[in-house]
């Protein structure tokens, strides 16, 4: 297989009338998904587009996914945007891309004009009203190879300029083949999609649907602020598989969702992108005792998730303190290195930077050779031939059992009072106290002070006493701030920049 569209075309034949993607107002079958995609691809080809970025600027809905595949049918690569993104971020991305076409729904047309890119506008209604041009589509397919780009996802950059991670067909095919067996995706899987469609995390559901003939429901972002409504949604659509960021899961368990209602159909709960407090993991296990829980880890630069760990029973024992949940072992056909300072391999039990190798790696950052060269480097342990690795910037340790345990981001490791401190260790400590549901620690460089924000029923004095009993003086936050809820980014992760502003 060399093209991701082969999954879609096989699913179209096997499950023609089955729902592929849906939300509360619309749904598309596999036949409709494939036919709309081919018509849209024909329209883009007729405009002379080929092997170039096409921005998709639309609200989260099933037709967005149809548009993604339309762009791929045209031999181009899509760039997902959303009106919920900050305007300055959308402007920077469009200014960097200078796309010939930006596919818009009605809600985004005016905003695109306000951002100065109205000349490139192509309405989604025009896209899908075109006739399928089989000859043109076949011509594009004959020229395609597996290293052709398929999408660009922009992630935040430390300089303030977003980085456009560019994935190709080969990396997505490898991802699909490795991911689906890990999470147990199959024909009867029904996914609840939590993340926005402009982040690479949505590929877990998209790939599972087209490879396995599953179904996925696109959940509104606002629903996670109302835990009971989120559970009602899961039950209404008989959702049996979720792949959510840990913060989204914590919002439901930490805000008392299980006190009023339980998920009835969940059999697989995957979590990732952030450390999931063991206390919240246990709350979910109590609510879904028959479900399997899987920790997923991986960077956008490696096409999504790269490691997995099936949570063992010891983590659900209320009497035990098993430590953090491991990120586990690599997916099939993914390799890794743990490198200490000076690119020296870390021994088991030693901390090192996690570096990933293999065809899971993306092509690099779009139109950004300097940052690509800094992150995607030659394997320092292989001097014999070119071999790229991606330096994740994450610190990890390999246990005696061969599992990896995430420690922290390199940029979350700070120095205070002459000591190196892992912010994640402070957060984990706070979350062990009864009444603390979630916590986030930030470090203000200008004042060299630590601040801990948390949500839960515990009062600040109780938490302060507990942390003094558990942590050395140099790891104690200067101030503890209780919030009703921690601010979240659209993708469900904790918004650390918002907390810094506060």
C-alpha positions as CSV (number, residue, x, y, z in Angstrom):
1,X,0.0,0.0,0.0
2,X,1.3,3.4,-0.9
3,X,-1.6,5.8,-0.6
4,X,-3.9,6.4,2.4
5,X,-6.9,6.6,0.1
6,X,-6.7,2.8,-0.4
7,X,-8.1,2.4,3.1
8,X,-11.1,4.6,2.3
9,X,-11.8,2.9,-1.0
10,X,-11.7,-0.6,0.6
11,X,-14.1,0.6,3.4
12,X,-16.4,2.1,0.8
13,X,-16.7,-1.4,-0.8
14,X,-17.2,-3.3,2.5
15,X,-19.4,-0.9,4.4
16,X,-21.1,1.4,1.8
17,X,-24.1,2.6,3.8
18,X,-22.6,2.4,7.3
19,X,-22.0,5.7,9.1
20,X,-18.4,6.7,9.0
21,X,-18.5,10.1,10.8
22,X,-21.3,11.9,12.5
23,X,-22.2,14.7,14.9
24,X,-25.5,15.7,16.4
25,X,-26.7,17.4,13.2
26,X,-25.2,15.4,10.3
27,X,-23.6,12.1,9.3
28,X,-21.8,10.7,6.3
29,X,-21.7,7.1,5.2
30,X,-18.6,5.5,3.7
31,X,-20.1,5.9,0.2
32,X,-20.9,9.6,0.8
33,X,-17.5,10.2,2.3
34,X,-15.7,8.7,-0.7
35,X,-18.0,10.2,-3.4
36,X,-17.8,13.7,-1.9
37,X,-14.1,13.4,-1.6
38,X,-13.6,12.4,-5.2
39,X,-15.9,15.2,-6.4
40,X,-14.0,17.7,-4.3
41,X,-10.7,16.4,-5.4
42,X,-11.8,16.8,-9.1
43,X,-12.7,20.4,-8.4
44,X,-9.3,21.2,-7.0
45,X,-7.6,19.4,-9.9
46,X,-9.6,21.5,-12.3
47,X,-8.2,24.7,-10.6
48,X,-4.7,23.5,-11.5
49,X,-3.7,22.5,-7.9
50,X,-1.2,19.7,-7.4
51,X,1.4,18.9,-4.7
52,X,0.7,22.1,-2.7
53,X,-0.9,23.1,0.5
54,X,-4.7,23.6,0.6
55,X,-6.0,25.2,3.8
56,X,-9.3,23.8,5.2
57,X,-10.9,26.6,7.3
58,X,-14.1,25.2,8.8
59,X,-15.9,24.5,12.0
60,X,-15.6,20.9,13.4
61,X,-18.1,18.8,11.4
62,X,-18.1,15.6,9.4
63,X,-17.8,17.5,6.1
64,X,-14.4,18.8,7.2
65,X,-13.1,15.2,7.0
66,X,-14.7,14.9,3.5
67,X,-12.7,18.0,2.6
68,X,-9.5,16.5,4.0
69,X,-9.8,13.5,1.7
70,X,-10.8,15.7,-1.3
71,X,-7.5,17.5,-0.9
72,X,-5.7,14.2,-0.8
73,X,-7.5,13.0,-3.9
74,X,-6.2,16.1,-5.7
75,X,-2.6,15.1,-4.9
76,X,-2.3,18.0,-2.5
77,X,-1.8,18.2,1.3
78,X,-4.3,19.8,3.6
79,X,-3.7,22.3,6.4
80,X,-6.5,22.3,9.0
81,X,-7.6,25.6,10.5
82,X,-10.5,26.3,12.9
83,X,-12.3,29.6,13.8
84,X,-11.7,28.7,17.5
85,X,-7.9,29.2,17.0
86,X,-6.5,32.6,17.9
87,X,-6.7,35.0,15.0
88,X,-3.1,36.0,15.1
89,X,-2.1,32.3,14.9
90,X,-4.4,31.7,11.8
91,X,-2.9,34.8,10.2
92,X,0.7,33.6,10.8
93,X,-0.1,30.2,9.3
94,X,-1.8,31.6,6.2
95,X,1.0,34.2,5.7
96,X,3.6,31.4,5.9
97,X,1.7,29.1,3.5
98,X,0.3,31.6,1.0
99,X,-2.1,28.9,-0.2
100,X,-3.7,29.1,-3.6
101,X,-7.0,27.7,-2.1
102,X,-8.6,28.0,1.3
103,X,-11.8,25.8,1.6
104,X,-14.3,27.6,3.8
105,X,-17.7,27.0,5.3
106,X,-20.2,29.9,5.7
107,X,-19.0,30.6,9.2
108,X,-15.4,31.2,8.2
109,X,-15.7,33.2,4.9
110,X,-15.9,36.6,6.5
111,X,-13.1,35.8,8.9
112,X,-10.8,34.7,6.0
113,X,-11.4,38.0,4.2
114,X,-10.7,39.9,7.4
115,X,-7.4,38.1,7.7
116,X,-6.4,39.3,4.2
117,X,-6.7,36.0,2.3
118,X,-10.1,36.3,0.7
119,X,-8.7,35.9,-2.8
120,X,-7.9,32.3,-2.1
121,X,-11.4,31.4,-0.8
122,X,-13.2,28.3,-2.2
123,X,-16.6,27.6,-0.6
124,X,-17.2,24.0,0.5
125,X,-20.5,24.0,-1.4
126,X,-18.6,24.8,-4.6
127,X,-16.1,22.1,-3.8
128,X,-18.7,19.3,-3.4
129,X,-21.0,20.4,-6.3
130,X,-18.4,19.4,-8.9
131,X,-18.7,16.3,-11.0
132,X,-16.2,13.5,-10.4
133,X,-13.5,13.4,-13.1
134,X,-12.2,9.9,-13.0
135,X,-9.5,10.4,-15.6
136,X,-8.0,13.3,-13.7
137,X,-8.1,11.4,-10.4
138,X,-6.5,8.4,-12.0
139,X,-3.7,10.6,-13.4
140,X,-2.9,12.0,-10.0
141,X,-2.9,8.5,-8.4
142,X,-0.5,7.1,-11.0
143,X,2.0,9.9,-10.1
144,X,1.7,9.4,-6.4
145,X,4.4,7.8,-4.1
146,X,4.2,7.0,-0.5
147,X,6.5,9.8,0.6
148,X,4.2,12.5,-0.9
149,X,2.9,14.8,1.8
150,X,-0.6,14.4,3.1
151,X,-1.1,17.2,5.7
152,X,0.6,20.0,7.6
153,X,-0.3,20.4,11.3
154,X,0.9,23.5,12.9
155,X,2.1,23.2,16.5
156,X,3.2,26.0,18.8
157,X,6.8,27.1,18.6
158,X,9.1,28.4,21.3
159,X,9.8,31.5,19.2
160,X,6.1,32.3,18.9
161,X,6.1,31.2,15.2
162,X,4.0,28.0,14.7
163,X,5.9,25.0,13.3
164,X,4.2,23.2,10.3
165,X,4.8,19.5,10.8
166,X,4.5,17.8,7.4
167,X,3.4,14.1,7.4
168,X,3.4,11.8,4.4
169,X,1.4,8.8,3.3
170,X,4.0,6.3,4.4
171,X,4.2,7.6,8.0
172,X,0.3,7.5,8.2
173,X,0.1,4.0,6.8
174,X,2.7,2.7,9.3
175,X,0.8,4.6,12.1
176,X,-2.6,3.0,11.1
177,X,-1.1,-0.5,10.9
178,X,0.5,-0.2,14.3
179,X,-2.2,1.8,16.1
180,X,-5.4,-0.1,15.3
181,X,-4.2,-3.4,16.8
182,X,-3.0,-1.6,19.9
183,X,-6.3,0.1,20.7
184,X,-8.4,-2.8,19.5
185,X,-10.1,-0.8,16.7
186,X,-12.4,-3.0,14.6
187,X,-15.6,-2.9,12.6
188,X,-17.9,-2.5,15.7
189,X,-15.8,0.2,17.3
190,X,-17.6,3.5,18.0
191,X,-15.3,6.4,18.8
192,X,-16.1,9.6,20.6
193,X,-13.8,12.3,19.1
194,X,-12.8,14.8,21.7
195,X,-10.0,16.7,20.0
196,X,-10.4,19.5,17.4
197,X,-9.7,18.5,13.8
198,X,-6.8,20.9,13.4
199,X,-4.5,18.7,15.6
200,X,-2.9,15.5,14.6
201,X,-4.5,13.6,17.5
202,X,-7.7,13.3,15.4
203,X,-5.9,10.8,13.2
204,X,-6.4,8.1,15.8
205,X,-10.1,8.1,15.0
206,X,-9.9,9.0,11.3
207,X,-7.4,6.2,10.5
208,X,-9.3,3.6,12.6
209,X,-12.5,4.4,10.8
210,X,-11.2,4.1,7.3
211,X,-9.0,1.1,8.0
212,X,-11.4,-0.9,10.1
213,X,-14.8,0.3,9.1
214,X,-15.5,1.8,12.5
215,X,-17.7,4.8,13.2
216,X,-16.8,8.1,15.0
217,X,-18.9,10.8,16.6
218,X,-17.5,14.3,16.7
219,X,-18.1,15.7,20.2
220,X,-18.6,19.4,20.7
221,X,-15.7,21.0,22.8
222,X,-18.1,22.8,25.1
223,X,-19.6,19.5,26.4
224,X,-16.5,18.7,28.5
225,X,-17.3,21.6,30.8
226,X,-20.5,19.7,31.8
227,X,-19.4,16.2,32.8
228,X,-22.9,14.7,33.0
229,X,-23.7,15.9,29.5
230,X,-20.5,14.4,28.2
231,X,-21.4,11.0,29.8
232,X,-25.0,11.3,28.4
233,X,-23.4,11.8,24.9
234,X,-21.3,8.7,25.3
235,X,-24.3,6.6,26.3
236,X,-26.7,8.1,23.7
237,X,-24.4,7.1,20.8
238,X,-23.2,3.9,22.4
239,X,-19.6,5.0,22.2
240,X,-17.3,2.1,23.2
241,X,-13.8,3.6,22.5
242,X,-12.3,7.0,23.5
243,X,-8.8,8.3,22.8
244,X,-8.7,11.6,24.9
245,X,-6.1,13.8,26.4
246,X,-5.8,13.2,30.2
247,X,-7.3,16.6,31.0
248,X,-10.5,15.8,29.3
249,X,-10.9,12.6,31.3
250,X,-10.0,14.5,34.5
251,X,-12.7,17.1,33.8
252,X,-15.4,14.4,33.9
253,X,-14.1,12.4,36.9
254,X,-12.8,15.4,38.8
255,X,-15.9,17.5,38.6
256,X,-18.2,14.8,39.9
257,X,-19.6,13.3,36.6
258,X,-19.6,9.8,38.0
259,X,-21.7,10.8,41.0
260,X,-24.7,11.1,38.7
261,X,-24.1,8.8,35.8
262,X,-21.8,6.1,34.5
263,X,-20.6,5.4,30.9
264,X,-22.5,2.2,29.8
265,X,-20.6,1.0,26.8
266,X,-16.9,1.9,27.1
267,X,-14.6,-1.0,26.6
268,X,-11.4,0.9,25.6
269,X,-10.2,4.1,27.3
270,X,-7.0,5.5,25.8
271,X,-5.3,8.6,27.3
272,X,-2.2,10.6,26.5
273,X,-0.6,14.0,25.8
274,X,-0.4,14.7,29.5
275,X,0.3,12.7,32.7
276,X,-3.0,11.2,33.9
277,X,-3.1,11.4,37.7
278,X,-3.4,7.8,39.2
279,X,-6.3,9.0,41.4
280,X,-8.4,10.0,38.3
281,X,-7.4,6.8,36.5
282,X,-8.8,4.8,39.4
283,X,-12.0,6.8,39.3
284,X,-12.4,5.9,35.7
285,X,-11.7,2.3,36.3
286,X,-14.3,2.2,39.1
287,X,-16.8,3.7,36.7
288,X,-15.9,1.4,33.8
289,X,-14.6,-1.8,35.5
290,X,-14.7,-3.9,32.3
291,X,-12.8,-1.4,30.2
292,X,-9.2,-1.7,29.2
293,X,-7.0,1.4,29.8
294,X,-4.1,2.2,27.6
295,X,-1.6,5.0,28.0
296,X,-0.5,6.4,24.6
297,X,2.5,8.6,24.0
298,X,4.0,10.3,21.0
299,X,4.9,13.6,19.3
300,X,3.3,15.2,16.3
301,X,6.7,15.0,14.6
302,X,6.4,11.2,14.7
303,X,2.9,11.2,13.2
304,X,1.1,10.8,16.4
305,X,1.4,8.2,19.1
306,X,4.6,6.1,19.1
307,X,4.4,4.2,22.5
308,X,1.7,2.4,24.4
309,X,1.2,0.8,27.8
310,X,-1.7,-1.4,28.8
311,X,-2.4,-0.4,32.4
312,X,-1.8,-3.2,34.8
313,X,-4.0,-4.0,37.8
314,X,-1.5,-2.7,40.3
315,X,-2.3,0.8,39.3
316,X,-5.9,0.3,40.3
317,X,-5.2,-0.9,43.8
318,X,-6.2,1.8,46.2
319,X,-3.7,0.6,48.8
320,X,-0.7,0.8,46.5
321,X,1.5,3.6,45.4
322,X,2.8,2.3,42.0
323,X,4.2,5.6,40.8
324,X,3.5,7.2,37.4
325,X,1.9,5.1,34.6
326,X,4.6,4.2,32.1
327,X,4.4,5.2,28.5
328,X,5.5,1.6,27.8
329,X,7.0,0.2,24.6
330,X,7.2,1.4,21.0
331,X,4.7,0.7,18.3
332,X,5.6,-1.9,15.7
333,X,8.3,-0.6,13.4
334,X,9.3,2.2,15.7
335,X,12.7,2.5,17.3
336,X,14.0,4.7,20.1
337,X,17.1,5.9,21.8
338,X,17.6,7.4,25.3
339,X,20.5,9.9,25.1
340,X,22.2,11.6,28.0
341,X,24.3,14.8,27.6
342,X,26.9,14.4,24.9
343,X,24.7,11.8,23.1
344,X,25.8,9.1,25.4
345,X,23.2,6.2,25.7
346,X,21.4,6.1,29.0
347,X,21.6,2.8,31.0
348,X,18.4,1.2,32.4
349,X,17.3,3.4,35.3
350,X,19.2,6.5,33.9
351,X,17.3,9.5,32.6
352,X,17.8,10.5,29.0
353,X,16.2,12.4,26.2
354,X,13.8,10.2,24.2
355,X,14.7,10.1,20.5
356,X,12.5,8.3,17.9
357,X,13.6,6.6,14.7
358,X,11.8,4.8,11.8
359,X,9.3,5.5,9.1
360,X,6.9,7.0,11.6
361,X,8.9,10.2,11.4
362,X,7.3,13.0,9.5
363,X,9.1,14.9,6.7
364,X,10.0,17.9,9.0
365,X,8.8,21.4,9.4
366,X,7.3,23.1,6.3
367,X,9.5,25.8,4.8
368,X,11.6,25.8,8.0
369,X,15.0,24.1,7.3
370,X,16.7,25.5,10.4
371,X,14.3,24.1,12.9
372,X,14.0,20.9,11.0
373,X,17.7,20.4,11.1
374,X,17.8,21.1,14.9
375,X,15.1,18.6,15.7
376,X,15.6,15.9,13.0
377,X,19.2,14.9,13.3
378,X,21.6,12.2,12.3
379,X,21.5,9.2,14.7
380,X,24.7,9.9,16.7
381,X,25.1,6.2,17.4
382,X,25.2,5.4,13.6
383,X,28.2,6.9,11.8
384,X,27.9,4.6,8.8
385,X,24.9,5.9,6.7
386,X,22.2,8.6,6.8
387,X,19.6,7.8,9.5
388,X,17.3,10.4,10.9
389,X,16.1,10.5,14.5
390,X,13.7,13.0,16.1
391,X,14.8,14.5,19.4
392,X,11.5,14.8,21.3
393,X,12.8,17.1,24.1
394,X,11.1,14.6,26.6
395,X,13.1,13.0,29.4
396,X,12.4,9.3,30.1
397,X,13.7,6.4,32.0
398,X,13.7,2.7,31.1
399,X,12.7,0.4,33.9
400,X,14.0,-3.1,34.5
401,X,11.0,-4.6,32.8
402,X,11.8,-2.7,29.6
403,X,9.0,-0.1,29.9
404,X,9.7,3.6,29.5
405,X,8.5,6.1,32.1
406,X,8.0,9.7,31.1
407,X,9.8,12.1,33.5
408,X,9.2,15.6,32.1
409,X,9.8,17.9,29.2
410,X,13.4,19.2,29.1
411,X,11.9,22.7,29.2
412,X,9.9,21.8,32.2
413,X,13.0,21.0,34.1
414,X,14.0,24.1,36.0
415,X,16.7,25.2,38.4
416,X,15.7,26.7,41.8
417,X,17.9,27.3,44.8
418,X,20.6,25.5,43.0
419,X,18.5,22.3,42.5
420,X,17.2,20.8,39.3
421,X,13.4,20.4,39.7
422,X,10.8,18.5,37.6
423,X,7.6,20.5,37.6
424,X,5.7,17.2,36.9
425,X,6.9,15.8,40.1
426,X,5.4,18.7,42.1
427,X,2.1,18.2,40.2
428,X,2.0,14.5,40.9
429,X,2.6,15.1,44.6
430,X,-0.3,17.6,44.8
431,X,-2.6,15.2,43.1
432,X,-2.0,12.4,45.6
433,X,-3.8,14.4,48.3
434,X,-7.5,13.6,48.7
435,X,-9.5,16.5,47.4
436,X,-7.1,17.5,44.7
437,X,-8.4,16.5,41.3
438,X,-5.8,18.1,39.0
439,X,-2.8,20.4,39.3
440,X,-0.5,22.4,37.2
441,X,2.8,23.9,38.4
442,X,4.5,26.9,36.6
443,X,7.8,28.6,37.2
444,X,8.1,32.4,36.7
445,X,11.7,33.0,35.7
446,X,11.6,36.7,36.5
447,X,11.0,36.1,40.2
448,X,12.3,32.5,40.4
449,X,9.0,31.5,42.0
450,X,6.9,28.4,41.7
451,X,3.1,28.6,41.5
452,X,0.7,25.7,41.8
453,X,-2.8,25.9,40.4
454,X,-5.2,23.2,41.3
455,X,-8.9,22.2,41.2
456,X,-10.8,20.1,43.8
457,X,-12.3,20.3,47.3
458,X,-9.1,20.5,49.3
459,X,-8.3,23.9,50.9
460,X,-5.0,25.7,50.3
461,X,-3.8,25.3,53.9
462,X,-4.4,21.5,53.9
463,X,-2.6,21.2,50.6
464,X,0.3,23.3,51.8
465,X,0.7,21.2,54.9
466,X,0.7,18.0,52.8
467,X,3.3,19.3,50.3
468,X,5.5,20.4,53.1
469,X,5.5,16.9,54.5
470,X,6.2,15.3,51.1
471,X,8.6,17.7,49.3
472,X,12.0,19.3,50.1
473,X,11.9,23.1,50.6
474,X,13.3,24.0,47.2
475,X,10.4,22.2,45.5
476,X,7.6,23.9,47.5
477,X,5.5,26.4,45.5
478,X,5.5,30.0,46.7
479,X,1.8,30.1,46.3
480,X,-1.1,27.7,45.9
481,X,-4.1,28.9,43.9
482,X,-7.4,27.0,43.9
483,X,-9.5,27.3,40.7
484,X,-13.0,25.9,39.9
485,X,-11.5,24.5,36.7
486,X,-8.1,24.7,35.2
487,X,-8.0,26.6,31.8
488,X,-7.8,24.3,28.8
489,X,-6.6,24.7,25.3
490,X,-9.1,23.7,22.5
491,X,-7.3,20.3,22.3
492,X,-8.1,19.6,26.0
493,X,-4.6,20.1,27.4
494,X,-4.0,22.5,30.3
495,X,-3.3,26.0,29.1
496,X,0.0,26.8,30.9
497,X,0.3,30.2,29.1
498,X,-3.0,31.3,30.5
499,X,-1.8,30.3,34.0
500,X,1.4,32.3,33.5
501,X,-0.7,35.3,32.6
502,X,-2.7,34.9,35.8
